[in-house]
Amino acid sequence: MGKENKKGSIEKRVKKFEREIVGEVKDYIFSQKDLWNQIPDLARQVDNKLGTDNYAGFYGRHLLALNSSIYRGTYNAFIDFVTAKLINFDREGNRYYP
C-alpha cells in the first residue's frame, strides 16, 4: 500500500470513528431527556431565590452552550433542553440539527 493510499485509509477510519462517537454522544444526551427538561425550571428557581437572572438563558432560550468551536460556519453547539438534541445555528440564526 502506497503512502497516499495508507493516509487515505487512515483518514477514512478516523472520520468513521468520529461519526460513531458523535452518534453515541447524541444518543446518550437524548436518553437523558427527562433530566434536560428539568433544567429550565430549576434554573428559574435558583434565579428567583437569589434575585438574579444568571441562568435566564436556560429558561428563556432553553439552551446550554457547549463550546465555541466552528462547525459548518457557526460558532457554538448547544443542547436544546426541550428536545434534548444537539443543535447549531446557521449564520442567519436558524436552528439546525447536525
Phi, psi and omega in degrees: 000129180287166181301317181294318179297319180295317179298316179298321179295317179295317180299319179297317180294320179295315179298321178296316179298317178301314179299318180296315181295314179300318178299318179294320178296315178301316180298318180294314179303313181296326180294343180259022186307318181301323178287317179299322181296337181279339188299314181303316180294320178295319179297318179297319179298318179296312179299319179297318181293320183272349183070033181236178171233033182302329185247022183302326179298330180289319181260346177275309181261346183059041182226147172240115177287132183262321183196184179241033180278156179268128180218116180055040176081006177247171188242000180214150170247144183227158165254127177274118183294335182283312183267344185059039178239152172288137178224162172227171174237140174278180185296338178271359179089010178276137178286146168211156184254111183291000000 
